[in-house]
Structures are given as C-alpha cells and as structure tokens.
Amino acid sequence: MSVVIKDTNNIDKIVKNLRQLGGKQIKVGLFGKDDSELVMIGAVHEYGVEIPVTDKMRAWFAANGYPLKKETKVIKIPERSWLRSGYDENIDKIARKIEEMVPDVIEGNVNPKLFMDAIGMEFAGLIQKKMRDLKNPPNSQMTVEMKGSDNPLIDTGRLVGAIRHEVET
C-alpha cells in the first residue's frame, strides 16, 4: 500500500495576501487634483460659510430681482454635511462588507486590489446617495427659483458625480 501526503499549508499565500492589504488606505470624497473648484463647493456645503456682502454682491442681487435689506451684512450658506454624516451613517455597513469579504481575500479568492476598489466604490456610492437624499436645511427660495430644484446639494450633478475613491499605500 502506498500513502501520499499532500501539504495543504497555505501560510505563505495568506501572508502574501495580508501584506498586500497592509498599510493601504481607502479615501472617498472630492480630490483637489481633480477639480479645486468642486472641492471648495463641497467644503462650503460640508461646513457652511458666511460670506460678507460687498457692494458688487448687493448690486448683483438687486439686478436679479432679489434686493438685500440694508442691514444684511452676510450671506449665510448653512452647513449641509454630506461627507462626515455620510461616513457616520454608513461606516457600520462598510465594516460588515469588509468582514464578509476579508476571508476571501486572505484565502486568495479575491484579489486584494479589487477588494480595496470594491469597498471604495461602494462607499463612494453611499456618499453620493447621501448627497441626493439630503433635504435639510433647505435651499432659500431664491436658490430654488434660480436652479429650478429644491435639492440643496444637486444642481447640475457635477458635484455628486465627482465623488470617487482612491486606494493609497
């Protein structure tokens, strides 16, 4: 009788796959190297801003049918957090997705790069959904009239369309 012993030790493969994940970060949001204007717009909505009224601004508002009161010294764009709140509302869902997929990555059934990209794409999609669903605080009546929509973070779709992910080492 002949006996064949097969070594099924996968430690080297597991270590290799884990090393490919080590030190990597998934970043989701807007990136200045893509479009610094969109980063500024995103930050304005994320944190809000008070813009001092200038004579030129006062004239523009009046010329467009929205004269400002003399006592109006600032235009306030309220905070409409889409990134921080989108993260907070979805991090548990992403953590569960990671927990589901990591065993397949470790075993070599899922490529580590594809895993990182899949998580980043899913998170970017959840942030975009947050932006589309956000309703409060609402736009001013003037803004609604000018853009023809009451969604505070959606005008042309350029901002929400720019949300993406990067995997960094």
N, C-alpha and C positions, 0 to 999 in steps of 0.2 A: 504494500500500500504506500502511495506517495502522498505527502502532505505539502500543500503550497501555502505559504504565509504571505499575505498581502498587507503591506504597510499602508494604512489609510491616514497617516499623520498629516494633517493639513496646517500645522502650526506656521510653517513658513509662508503659506498663502494667506493665512489670516493676518499675520504680522504685516505682510506687504500691503494688504488692503487697508488695514488700520493706519499705516504710515501715510498712505495716500490721502486720508482724511485729516491727519494731524496738522494743526496749525492753519487750517483753511477757515475762511470766514465767508458767510453769505451776507451781502449787503443789498438792501432793497430800498428804492426811492428814486430820487432825481439826482443826476450827476452833472456837476458843473462843466465837465469836459464835453458834455453833450450839448447843453444849452444853458448858459448862465442866466439868461432872462427868465427861463422857466423855473430855475432854482430860486430866484428872487420871488417870483409869483407864488411858488409853493411855500416858501418861508413866510411870506406875508399872510397867507391863509392859515398856515400851521400855528403861528404865534400871534397874529393880529398886528396892527400898526396904527399909529396916529400920525397923520400927515398934516403938517402946518399949512394953512390956507394962505396962498400968495395972491397978489392982485391978478396975476395971469390966470390962476385957477378960478378965482371969483368971476372973472370975465368969461371964461370958458363955460362955467355952469350957467351963467345968465344967458349966454348966446345959445345954449342948448335947451333953454326953457326951464331951467332949474336954479333960479336965483337963490343964493345963500343969504341967510339973515346976517345982518351986520355983526351980531355977536358971535357968529360961527367962526372960531379960530382954528379948529382942526377938523379934518375928515377922519372918522374912525372906521377902520375895517376891522371887524371883530375876529377874534380867534375862532378858527374852524379847524380844529386839529383833525387831520386825516392820517398822518403818519404815526404819531405817538398813540393815538386812540386806536388806529387800525392794528398796530402792533399789539397793544394791550388786549384788544378784543379777539385776536386770532392766534396768539402765541401758544395757547394750550392745544389748539387744533394742529398747529405745525409740529409741536412737540410729539403729539400722538402719531403723526405721519412719519416723523423721524424714527420713533420707537418701532413702528411697523416695518420700516424699510431697512434699518441698520443690520438686522441679522442676515438679510440677503446680500448686503454689501460686504459684510465680513466673510460670508461663505463664498463670495466671488460670483454670485448670481446676478448682481447689479454692479455695473461699473461705478466706482466712487465719483468720478467727474459727472456722470449722468445723474447720479443720486443728488449731488450738490445742486446741479442745474434744475432738477425736478423740484426740489424744495424751494429754491429761489423763485422759480416761475410760479409755483403755487402761491407763495407769499405775496409776490407782486400782484397776482390776480386778486387776492383777498384785499389788498390795499386799494386797488382800482375799484373794487366793489364798494368799499367803504366810501370812497370819493363820490361814486354815483348815488349812493343811498343817503348821504349826509344832507339834511334839510335845515338844520339849525346851527347858529342863528340864520334866519332867512336873509335874502338879499333885500336891499332897500327897494322901494317901489320904482325909483329912478333906474336902478340897475336892471330890474325885471323888464321895464319898458324898453331899455336900450338894447338888451341882449335877447329879449323875447323868450326868456326861460326863467324859472324860479329856482333852479338847482344852483346853490351857491358855488360849487366847485366845477361846474361844467358850463363851458361857453362854446368854444369851437371843438372841444375834445382833445386839444393839443396837450394840455397838462396831464390829464388822466392817461393819454396814450404814451406819454414819456416815462411813465413809471416802469422800471425794469429792475433786474437784479444783476449783480456781479459776484463771481466767486474769486476771492483773493487769497493768496498764500501769505 
